[in-house]
Structure formats: C-alpha cells, structure tokens
Amino acid sequence: MLVSKWGNSLAIRLPKALVDELGLKEGDELNVVRASKGEIAVEKVDKRAEFLRQVEQFQFPLPGGYKFDRDKANER
C-alpha cells in the first residue's frame, strides 16, 4: 500500500482482498485497535450494533396485552 497526502492528512488505499475480507464498503468506518512499531491493527465499526446498544437505554415496558396496530399508527 502507498501512503498518499489527502488535504492535511495521510491516506492509504486498501487492497481489494482486505476490503473483501473485512466486508467494507464506501462510508464504513475503521478503528485503529492497536498500533506498534511497524504494525497497525484495525477493526470495522459496526454502526448498526452501536446504534442498537445506544437505543437500549430508551426501551420502556409496554402495557400488558399491548398489540401494535400498523394501520392505526399510519392513520393521517
């Protein structure tokens, strides 16, 4: 991989094999999980899982016998 200048930052292009192995697509985020002399380890950020973890704090118990009615919820 070649390190290139991108604005005030440095960037690299990832080889297709690595992109395929990590299941990456445009817009995905990576975290550097370990960096030592001559080696960097990254992991893909799972935005969906992170969102679900954050939403868990807002879950409230529903009343007994509650049933969601899609038609009623979508009435205008």
Order of alpha helices (4+ residues) and beta strands (2+ residues): beta-beta-alpha-beta-beta-alpha-alpha
